[in-house]
């Protein structure tokens, strides 16, 4: 049965960049992966597009024909896709058992209160994007399904630099979790850029684990131009998020292999992914690590790598890359030298006495 990630997030969160990077990473570990573009406004994808919603409907055409703005046009396009699910189903069936990444539009209305995107993915469950009832149920007699669809909600890590942005992202993430009603992971992207912003008042785990948010209230007052006027509202919002206890964050630096490997392992556990027989046939270090689940990266490691000692780690990586390049060049030079030697040996070989021993018989026509 196929597996899929539904990649959501606000504009600029890095959805298309993530899809491009994850497809390349999956290809490197031997996992067949296809990307489906569901954004009718995205006419320049950075990845090979297996299915493109723009082949069905284009945003600019909707805006011109129906006199709609960009947001209304995207909502209309998703409603149109919902009414033409046979088109999407046919394309997905042609992909076979490929792991699928759905690159979704950035309009937050689609996954906070509009139903089309959710209904489209619920329809996909009928295509086999699900597994049987798991053996361990939350309570006796329950009928729970472990879906193979995993929602990945991306947020730019810049939101950590302003308490109001962070709280806004918490509310958005919580609403998306409740609306989509699928296995869900929230991810802070561009974590490798975080050191270039203003220093955070708390360690990274405060934000990823969504710890006691009351500590943010004084910072919210400092940020506000009206001081403590909205203190009661801020406290109510913080209490609301904490009362659900659902939101937490993973981190991602899309160009870092260890970060990508760790996130994919978390996604695999959330979606119940099991390695197929063909995957991992080659024993590269990344394939072995993915098969064995070898990862020790936690939020403290991320803090050290990208915030506390980023320059030291960057220097170490550059030295390792230089050493690896040197080893590859030496191996290629040795291979070329051996090929040249073999050619010289063949050219220096003399024919045996009496010729080559091959008799040519010519037939008269």
C-alpha positions as a LaTeX table, in Angstrom:
\begin{tabular}{lrrr}
\hline
Residue & $x$ (\AA) & $y$ (\AA) & $z$ (\AA) \\
\hline
Unk1 & 0.00 & 0.00 & 0.00 \\
Unk2 & 1.29 & 3.49 & $-0.80$ \\
Unk3 & 2.45 & 5.99 & 1.77 \\
Unk4 & 2.19 & 9.75 & 1.50 \\
Unk5 & 3.09 & 13.02 & 3.19 \\
Unk6 & 0.72 & 15.97 & 2.98 \\
Unk7 & 3.00 & 19.02 & 3.12 \\
Unk8 & 1.19 & 22.07 & 4.51 \\
Unk9 & 2.43 & 25.46 & 5.67 \\
Unk10 & 2.16 & 29.20 & 5.23 \\
Unk11 & 3.71 & 30.87 & 2.16 \\
Unk12 & 7.50 & 30.91 & 2.46 \\
Unk13 & 7.65 & 28.07 & 4.99 \\
Unk14 & 9.68 & 25.95 & 2.56 \\
Unk15 & 7.12 & 23.42 & 1.28 \\
Unk16 & 8.44 & 23.12 & $-2.27$ \\
Unk17 & 12.05 & 23.20 & $-1.07$ \\
Unk18 & 11.24 & 20.41 & 1.37 \\
Unk19 & 9.54 & 18.30 & $-1.32$ \\
Unk20 & 12.54 & 18.72 & $-3.61$ \\
Unk21 & 15.03 & 17.85 & $-0.87$ \\
Unk22 & 13.05 & 14.92 & 0.51 \\
Unk23 & 12.60 & 13.42 & $-2.94$ \\
Unk24 & 16.35 & 13.57 & $-3.51$ \\
Unk25 & 17.06 & 12.08 & $-0.08$ \\
Unk26 & 14.59 & 9.22 & $-0.63$ \\
Unk27 & 16.17 & 8.49 & $-4.01$ \\
Unk28 & 19.57 & 8.31 & $-2.28$ \\
Unk29 & 18.31 & 5.64 & 0.15 \\
Unk30 & 16.58 & 3.63 & $-2.58$ \\
Unk31 & 12.98 & 4.62 & $-1.85$ \\
Unk32 & 10.87 & 5.37 & $-4.93$ \\
Unk33 & 9.24 & 8.76 & $-4.47$ \\
Unk34 & 7.01 & 11.01 & $-6.55$ \\
Unk35 & 5.87 & 14.59 & $-5.90$ \\
Unk36 & 2.34 & 15.81 & $-6.62$ \\
Unk37 & 1.82 & 19.57 & $-6.95$ \\
Unk38 & $-1.60$ & 20.61 & $-5.61$ \\
Unk39 & $-0.87$ & 24.35 & $-5.74$ \\
Unk40 & $-2.56$ & 25.88 & $-8.82$ \\
Unk41 & $-0.42$ & 29.00 & $-8.39$ \\
Unk42 & 2.93 & 27.17 & $-8.45$ \\
Unk43 & 3.99 & 27.29 & $-12.08$ \\
Unk44 & 7.74 & 26.83 & $-11.45$ \\
Unk45 & 8.31 & 23.69 & $-9.39$ \\
Unk46 & 11.89 & 22.94 & $-8.35$ \\
Unk47 & 11.28 & 19.17 & $-8.48$ \\
Unk48 & 10.20 & 16.70 & $-11.19$ \\
Unk49 & 6.42 & 16.83 & $-10.98$ \\
Unk50 & 4.65 & 13.47 & $-11.36$ \\
Unk51 & 1.16 & 15.01 & $-11.18$ \\
Unk52 & 0.47 & 18.74 & $-11.52$ \\
Unk53 & $-2.93$ & 20.21 & $-10.63$ \\
Unk54 & $-2.22$ & 22.94 & $-13.17$ \\
Unk55 & $-2.82$ & 20.36 & $-15.88$ \\
Unk56 & $-6.41$ & 20.36 & $-14.62$ \\
Unk57 & $-6.93$ & 23.97 & $-13.60$ \\
Unk58 & $-4.77$ & 27.10 & $-13.47$ \\
Unk59 & $-5.09$ & 29.94 & $-10.97$ \\
Unk60 & $-4.65$ & 32.74 & $-13.50$ \\
Unk61 & $-7.46$ & 31.35 & $-15.64$ \\
Unk62 & $-9.81$ & 31.16 & $-12.64$ \\
Unk63 & $-9.01$ & 34.73 & $-11.61$ \\
Unk64 & $-9.65$ & 36.03 & $-15.13$ \\
Unk65 & $-12.80$ & 34.06 & $-15.89$ \\
Unk66 & $-14.50$ & 34.36 & $-12.49$ \\
Unk67 & $-13.11$ & 37.72 & $-11.37$ \\
Unk68 & $-11.60$ & 36.27 & $-8.18$ \\
Unk69 & $-8.55$ & 37.28 & $-6.17$ \\
Unk70 & $-5.61$ & 34.94 & $-5.49$ \\
Unk71 & $-7.00$ & 33.45 & $-2.25$ \\
Unk72 & $-10.49$ & 32.99 & $-3.64$ \\
Unk73 & $-9.04$ & 31.49 & $-6.80$ \\
Unk74 & $-7.07$ & 28.88 & $-4.86$ \\
Unk75 & $-10.15$ & 27.91 & $-2.84$ \\
Unk76 & $-12.12$ & 27.59 & $-6.08$ \\
Unk77 & $-9.37$ & 25.44 & $-7.63$ \\
Unk78 & $-9.39$ & 23.00 & $-4.70$ \\
Unk79 & $-13.17$ & 22.75 & $-4.89$ \\
Unk80 & $-12.81$ & 22.01 & $-8.60$ \\
Unk81 & $-10.24$ & 19.31 & $-7.83$ \\
Unk82 & $-12.60$ & 17.81 & $-5.26$ \\
Unk83 & $-15.24$ & 17.53 & $-7.99$ \\
Unk84 & $-12.73$ & 15.87 & $-10.35$ \\
Unk85 & $-11.20$ & 13.30 & $-8.04$ \\
Unk86 & $-11.22$ & 10.70 & $-10.82$ \\
Unk87 & $-8.49$ & 12.76 & $-12.54$ \\
Unk88 & $-6.31$ & 12.66 & $-9.40$ \\
Unk89 & $-7.10$ & 9.01 & $-8.69$ \\
Unk90 & $-6.02$ & 7.99 & $-12.20$ \\
Unk91 & $-2.72$ & 9.80 & $-11.83$ \\
Unk92 & $-2.02$ & 8.24 & $-8.43$ \\
Unk93 & $-2.86$ & 4.77 & $-9.70$ \\
Unk94 & $-0.25$ & 5.24 & $-12.43$ \\
Unk95 & 2.37 & 5.90 & $-9.72$ \\
Unk96 & 1.90 & 2.40 & $-8.30$ \\
Unk97 & 3.54 & 1.92 & $-4.91$ \\
Unk98 & 5.65 & 5.09 & $-5.02$ \\
Unk99 & 5.97 & 7.10 & $-1.82$ \\
Unk100 & 4.06 & 10.31 & $-2.58$ \\
Unk101 & 4.71 & 13.87 & $-1.41$ \\
Unk102 & 1.75 & 16.23 & $-1.83$ \\
Unk103 & 2.93 & 19.84 & $-2.15$ \\
Unk104 & $-0.12$ & 21.79 & $-0.97$ \\
Unk105 & $-1.04$ & 25.48 & $-1.42$ \\
Unk106 & 0.04 & 27.98 & 1.22 \\
Unk107 & $-3.38$ & 29.52 & 1.92 \\
Unk108 & $-4.01$ & 28.68 & 5.57 \\
Unk109 & $-7.79$ & 28.78 & 5.04 \\
Unk110 & $-7.49$ & 25.44 & 3.23 \\
Unk111 & $-6.44$ & 23.59 & 6.37 \\
Unk112 & $-8.01$ & 25.66 & 9.12 \\
Unk113 & $-11.70$ & 25.91 & 8.21 \\
Unk114 & $-12.23$ & 25.11 & 4.51 \\
Unk115 & $-13.19$ & 21.48 & 3.94 \\
Unk116 & $-12.05$ & 20.70 & 0.37 \\
Unk117 & $-8.42$ & 19.80 & 1.13 \\
Unk118 & $-9.43$ & 17.59 & 4.06 \\
Unk119 & $-12.16$ & 15.89 & 2.01 \\
Unk120 & $-9.73$ & 15.24 & $-0.85$ \\
Unk121 & $-7.34$ & 13.40 & 1.47 \\
Unk122 & $-10.16$ & 11.49 & 3.12 \\
Unk123 & $-11.10$ & 10.30 & $-0.35$ \\
Unk124 & $-7.53$ & 9.13 & $-0.88$ \\
Unk125 & $-7.95$ & 6.68 & 1.99 \\
Unk126 & $-10.34$ & 4.76 & $-0.24$ \\
Unk127 & $-7.50$ & 4.30 & $-2.74$ \\
Unk128 & $-5.57$ & 2.18 & $-0.26$ \\
Unk129 & $-3.64$ & 4.95 & 1.48 \\
Unk130 & $-4.28$ & 3.23 & 4.81 \\
Unk131 & $-3.51$ & $-0.01$ & 6.68 \\
Unk132 & $-5.54$ & $-2.37$ & 8.79 \\
Unk133 & $-6.60$ & $-1.76$ & 12.36 \\
Unk134 & $-3.47$ & $-1.87$ & 14.57 \\
Unk135 & $-3.21$ & $-4.64$ & 17.18 \\
Unk136 & $-2.79$ & $-2.15$ & 20.06 \\
Unk137 & $-5.96$ & $-0.10$ & 20.48 \\
Unk138 & $-6.40$ & 2.87 & 22.79 \\
Unk139 & $-9.15$ & 1.05 & 24.63 \\
Unk140 & $-10.97$ & $-2.27$ & 24.42 \\
Unk141 & $-13.49$ & $-2.48$ & 21.61 \\
Unk142 & $-12.15$ & 0.60 & 19.83 \\
Unk143 & $-11.99$ & 0.68 & 16.07 \\
Unk144 & $-8.93$ & 2.77 & 15.25 \\
Unk145 & $-7.11$ & 3.07 & 11.94 \\
Unk146 & $-3.41$ & 3.70 & 11.48 \\
Unk147 & $-3.39$ & 5.87 & 8.38 \\
Unk148 & $-0.55$ & 5.90 & 5.94 \\
Unk149 & $-1.20$ & 9.58 & 5.25 \\
Unk150 & 0.92 & 11.86 & 7.45 \\
Unk151 & 0.35 & 15.62 & 7.58 \\
Unk152 & 3.54 & 17.65 & 7.75 \\
Unk153 & 2.88 & 21.24 & 8.81 \\
Unk154 & 5.90 & 23.46 & 8.15 \\
Unk155 & 6.64 & 26.74 & 9.92 \\
Unk156 & 9.60 & 29.04 & 9.29 \\
Unk157 & 11.83 & 28.99 & 12.41 \\
Unk158 & 11.96 & 32.79 & 12.19 \\
Unk159 & 8.70 & 32.70 & 14.16 \\
Unk160 & 10.73 & 31.84 & 17.27 \\
Unk161 & 12.32 & 35.27 & 17.29 \\
Unk162 & 9.05 & 37.07 & 18.15 \\
Unk163 & 6.77 & 35.75 & 20.91 \\
Unk164 & 3.64 & 36.90 & 19.06 \\
Unk165 & 4.69 & 35.04 & 15.89 \\
Unk166 & 5.43 & 31.91 & 17.90 \\
Unk167 & 2.04 & 32.00 & 19.65 \\
Unk168 & 0.33 & 32.60 & 16.29 \\
Unk169 & 2.08 & 29.55 & 14.84 \\
Unk170 & 1.00 & 27.47 & 17.83 \\
Unk171 & $-2.63$ & 28.43 & 17.25 \\
Unk172 & $-2.34$ & 27.76 & 13.51 \\
Unk173 & $-0.69$ & 24.38 & 14.10 \\
Unk174 & $-3.32$ & 23.40 & 16.66 \\
Unk175 & $-6.18$ & 24.38 & 14.35 \\
Unk176 & $-4.65$ & 22.44 & 11.46 \\
Unk177 & $-4.30$ & 19.33 & 13.66 \\
Unk178 & $-7.95$ & 19.51 & 14.67 \\
Unk179 & $-9.18$ & 20.27 & 11.16 \\
Unk180 & $-7.19$ & 17.66 & 9.20 \\
Unk181 & $-7.75$ & 14.86 & 11.73 \\
Unk182 & $-4.81$ & 12.78 & 10.46 \\
Unk183 & $-1.42$ & 11.75 & 11.91 \\
Unk184 & 0.28 & 15.12 & 12.18 \\
Unk185 & 3.80 & 16.48 & 12.66 \\
Unk186 & 4.72 & 20.14 & 13.08 \\
Unk187 & 8.17 & 21.08 & 11.76 \\
Unk188 & 10.30 & 24.19 & 12.25 \\
Unk189 & 12.13 & 24.65 & 8.94 \\
Unk190 & 15.29 & 26.64 & 8.11 \\
Unk191 & 16.68 & 25.86 & 11.55 \\
Unk192 & 20.16 & 26.39 & 10.12 \\
Unk193 & 19.31 & 30.10 & 9.64 \\
Unk194 & 18.26 & 30.65 & 13.26 \\
Unk195 & 21.71 & 31.75 & 14.45 \\
Unk196 & 21.59 & 34.76 & 12.11 \\
Unk197 & 18.60 & 36.21 & 13.95 \\
Unk198 & 18.40 & 37.87 & 17.35 \\
Unk199 & 19.28 & 35.53 & 20.26 \\
Unk200 & 16.34 & 33.60 & 21.70 \\
Unk201 & 15.38 & 34.26 & 25.34 \\
Unk202 & 15.06 & 30.50 & 25.94 \\
Unk203 & 16.77 & 27.34 & 24.73 \\
Unk204 & 15.40 & 25.63 & 21.66 \\
Unk205 & 13.67 & 22.86 & 23.63 \\
Unk206 & 11.39 & 25.46 & 25.26 \\
Unk207 & 9.89 & 26.10 & 21.81 \\
Unk208 & 9.94 & 22.59 & 20.35 \\
Unk209 & 8.43 & 20.95 & 23.44 \\
Unk210 & 6.02 & 23.87 & 23.98 \\
Unk211 & 6.92 & 24.14 & 27.65 \\
Unk212 & 5.34 & 26.49 & 30.21 \\
Unk213 & 4.12 & 29.29 & 27.94 \\
Unk214 & 3.44 & 31.62 & 30.86 \\
Unk215 & 7.15 & 32.54 & 30.69 \\
Unk216 & 6.40 & 34.20 & 27.33 \\
Unk217 & 3.81 & 36.60 & 28.75 \\
Unk218 & 6.33 & 39.26 & 29.88 \\
Unk219 & 8.01 & 39.11 & 26.46 \\
Unk220 & 4.63 & 39.54 & 24.76 \\
Unk221 & 4.04 & 42.69 & 26.81 \\
Unk222 & 7.48 & 44.05 & 25.88 \\
Unk223 & 6.79 & 43.40 & 22.21 \\
Unk224 & 3.36 & 45.08 & 22.27 \\
Unk225 & 3.09 & 48.82 & 21.72 \\
Unk226 & 0.19 & 49.02 & 24.19 \\
Unk227 & 1.93 & 47.21 & 27.05 \\
Unk228 & $-0.28$ & 45.09 & 29.29 \\
Unk229 & $-3.59$ & 46.07 & 27.65 \\
Unk230 & $-4.00$ & 42.61 & 26.14 \\
Unk231 & $-2.52$ & 40.66 & 29.03 \\
Unk232 & $-5.83$ & 38.90 & 29.72 \\
Unk233 & $-6.19$ & 37.86 & 26.07 \\
Unk234 & $-2.59$ & 36.64 & 25.92 \\
Unk235 & $-3.09$ & 34.57 & 29.06 \\
Unk236 & $-6.30$ & 33.05 & 27.69 \\
Unk237 & $-4.60$ & 32.09 & 24.39 \\
Unk238 & $-1.64$ & 30.54 & 26.21 \\
Unk239 & $-3.98$ & 28.56 & 28.47 \\
Unk240 & $-5.97$ & 27.37 & 25.45 \\
Unk241 & $-2.91$ & 25.98 & 23.66 \\
Unk242 & $-1.62$ & 24.31 & 26.82 \\
Unk243 & $-5.03$ & 22.80 & 27.65 \\
Unk244 & $-4.97$ & 20.73 & 24.45 \\
Unk245 & $-1.41$ & 19.54 & 24.99 \\
Unk246 & $-1.13$ & 18.49 & 21.35 \\
Unk247 & 1.39 & 20.81 & 19.73 \\
Unk248 & 5.10 & 20.06 & 19.54 \\
Unk249 & 7.75 & 20.64 & 16.89 \\
Unk250 & 10.44 & 18.75 & 15.06 \\
Unk251 & 13.27 & 20.70 & 13.43 \\
Unk252 & 14.68 & 20.61 & 9.92 \\
Unk253 & 17.68 & 21.90 & 8.00 \\
Unk254 & 16.80 & 20.61 & 4.54 \\
Unk255 & 20.40 & 20.64 & 3.25 \\
Unk256 & 21.71 & 18.61 & 6.19 \\
Unk257 & 21.54 & 14.84 & 5.67 \\
Unk258 & 21.42 & 13.99 & 9.37 \\
Unk259 & 18.52 & 16.38 & 9.89 \\
Unk260 & 16.63 & 14.91 & 6.93 \\
Unk261 & 17.29 & 11.36 & 8.09 \\
Unk262 & 16.06 & 12.09 & 11.61 \\
Unk263 & 12.86 & 13.74 & 10.37 \\
Unk264 & 12.11 & 10.93 & 7.92 \\
Unk265 & 12.49 & 8.36 & 10.69 \\
Unk266 & 10.00 & 10.32 & 12.81 \\
Unk267 & 7.60 & 10.48 & 9.85 \\
Unk268 & 7.98 & 6.74 & 9.23 \\
Unk269 & 7.07 & 5.98 & 12.83 \\
Unk270 & 4.05 & 8.29 & 12.66 \\
Unk271 & 2.78 & 6.68 & 9.46 \\
Unk272 & 3.69 & 3.08 & 10.22 \\
Unk273 & 6.14 & 2.82 & 7.35 \\
Unk274 & 7.95 & $-0.51$ & 7.01 \\
Unk275 & 10.91 & $-0.93$ & 4.68 \\
Unk276 & 10.17 & $-2.90$ & 1.55 \\
Unk277 & 12.28 & $-5.71$ & 0.21 \\
Unk278 & 13.94 & $-3.60$ & $-2.47$ \\
Unk279 & 14.76 & $-0.68$ & $-0.23$ \\
Unk280 & 18.21 & $-0.67$ & 1.29 \\
Unk281 & 19.58 & $-3.12$ & $-1.28$ \\
Unk282 & 22.76 & $-1.04$ & $-1.44$ \\
Unk283 & 24.68 & $-0.72$ & 1.80 \\
Unk284 & 25.56 & 2.98 & 1.80 \\
Unk285 & 25.84 & 4.59 & 5.22 \\
Unk286 & 22.55 & 6.49 & 4.81 \\
Unk287 & 20.64 & 3.40 & 3.69 \\
Unk288 & 21.93 & 1.36 & 6.61 \\
Unk289 & 21.13 & 4.19 & 9.03 \\
Unk290 & 17.56 & 4.47 & 7.75 \\
Unk291 & 16.98 & 0.70 & 7.84 \\
Unk292 & 18.34 & 0.32 & 11.35 \\
Unk293 & 16.74 & 3.51 & 12.69 \\
Unk294 & 20.15 & 4.77 & 13.79 \\
Unk295 & 19.69 & 8.33 & 15.00 \\
Unk296 & 20.73 & 10.04 & 18.19 \\
Unk297 & 19.68 & 13.56 & 17.24 \\
Unk298 & 17.52 & 15.29 & 19.83 \\
Unk299 & 16.74 & 18.94 & 20.36 \\
Unk300 & 19.91 & 19.45 & 22.44 \\
Unk301 & 21.99 & 18.21 & 19.52 \\
Unk302 & 20.13 & 20.61 & 17.24 \\
Unk303 & 20.78 & 23.47 & 19.69 \\
Unk304 & 24.49 & 22.69 & 19.71 \\
Unk305 & 24.78 & 22.16 & 15.96 \\
Unk306 & 22.89 & 25.20 & 14.70 \\
Unk307 & 23.06 & 27.70 & 17.57 \\
Unk308 & 25.77 & 27.15 & 20.19 \\
Unk309 & 28.62 & 25.86 & 18.02 \\
Unk310 & 27.48 & 26.40 & 14.45 \\
Unk311 & 30.78 & 27.87 & 13.20 \\
Unk312 & 32.83 & 25.01 & 14.65 \\
Unk313 & 30.55 & 22.40 & 13.09 \\
Unk314 & 30.60 & 24.22 & 9.74 \\
Unk315 & 34.42 & 24.25 & 9.76 \\
Unk316 & 34.50 & 20.56 & 10.62 \\
Unk317 & 32.09 & 19.72 & 7.79 \\
Unk318 & 34.16 & 21.71 & 5.30 \\
Unk319 & 37.29 & 19.78 & 6.34 \\
Unk320 & 35.42 & 16.48 & 5.99 \\
Unk321 & 34.13 & 17.45 & 2.54 \\
Unk322 & 37.65 & 18.42 & 1.45 \\
Unk323 & 39.04 & 15.11 & 2.73 \\
Unk324 & 36.32 & 13.14 & 0.97 \\
Unk325 & 36.95 & 15.03 & $-2.27$ \\
Unk326 & 40.66 & 14.29 & $-1.96$ \\
Unk327 & 39.98 & 10.56 & $-1.44$ \\
Unk328 & 37.67 & 10.46 & $-4.47$ \\
Unk329 & 40.22 & 12.23 & $-6.64$ \\
Unk330 & 43.01 & 9.87 & $-5.56$ \\
Unk331 & 40.78 & 6.88 & $-6.26$ \\
Unk332 & 39.91 & 8.19 & $-9.74$ \\
Unk333 & 43.58 & 8.92 & $-10.49$ \\
Unk334 & 44.59 & 5.42 & $-9.36$ \\
Unk335 & 41.85 & 3.90 & $-11.51$ \\
Unk336 & 42.91 & 5.92 & $-14.53$ \\
Unk337 & 46.56 & 4.99 & $-13.98$ \\
Unk338 & 45.64 & 1.28 & $-13.81$ \\
Unk339 & 43.60 & 1.56 & $-17.03$ \\
Unk340 & 46.52 & 3.30 & $-18.78$ \\
Unk341 & 48.90 & 0.56 & $-17.56$ \\
Unk342 & 46.58 & $-2.18$ & $-18.84$ \\
Unk343 & 46.42 & $-0.45$ & $-22.24$ \\
Unk344 & 50.23 & $-0.23$ & $-22.37$ \\
Unk345 & 50.53 & $-3.92$ & $-21.49$ \\
Unk346 & 48.18 & $-4.88$ & $-24.32$ \\
Unk347 & 50.06 & $-2.75$ & $-26.82$ \\
Unk348 & 53.39 & $-4.33$ & $-25.76$ \\
Unk349 & 52.23 & $-7.92$ & $-26.20$ \\
Unk350 & 53.91 & $-9.74$ & $-29.15$ \\
Unk351 & 52.16 & $-12.22$ & $-31.39$ \\
Unk352 & 52.95 & $-15.90$ & $-30.84$ \\
Unk353 & 55.26 & $-17.71$ & $-33.37$ \\
Unk354 & 53.47 & $-18.48$ & $-36.58$ \\
Unk355 & 51.12 & $-15.58$ & $-36.31$ \\
Unk356 & 48.00 & $-15.21$ & $-34.27$ \\
Unk357 & 46.87 & $-18.78$ & $-34.87$ \\
Unk358 & 43.74 & $-17.58$ & $-36.63$ \\
Unk359 & 43.25 & $-18.98$ & $-40.13$ \\
Unk360 & 41.22 & $-16.92$ & $-42.56$ \\
Unk361 & 39.52 & $-18.82$ & $-45.38$ \\
Unk362 & 38.25 & $-16.84$ & $-48.32$ \\
Unk363 & 35.43 & $-18.27$ & $-50.37$ \\
Unk364 & 35.15 & $-17.49$ & $-54.05$ \\
Unk365 & 31.79 & $-16.01$ & $-54.97$ \\
\hline
\end{tabular}
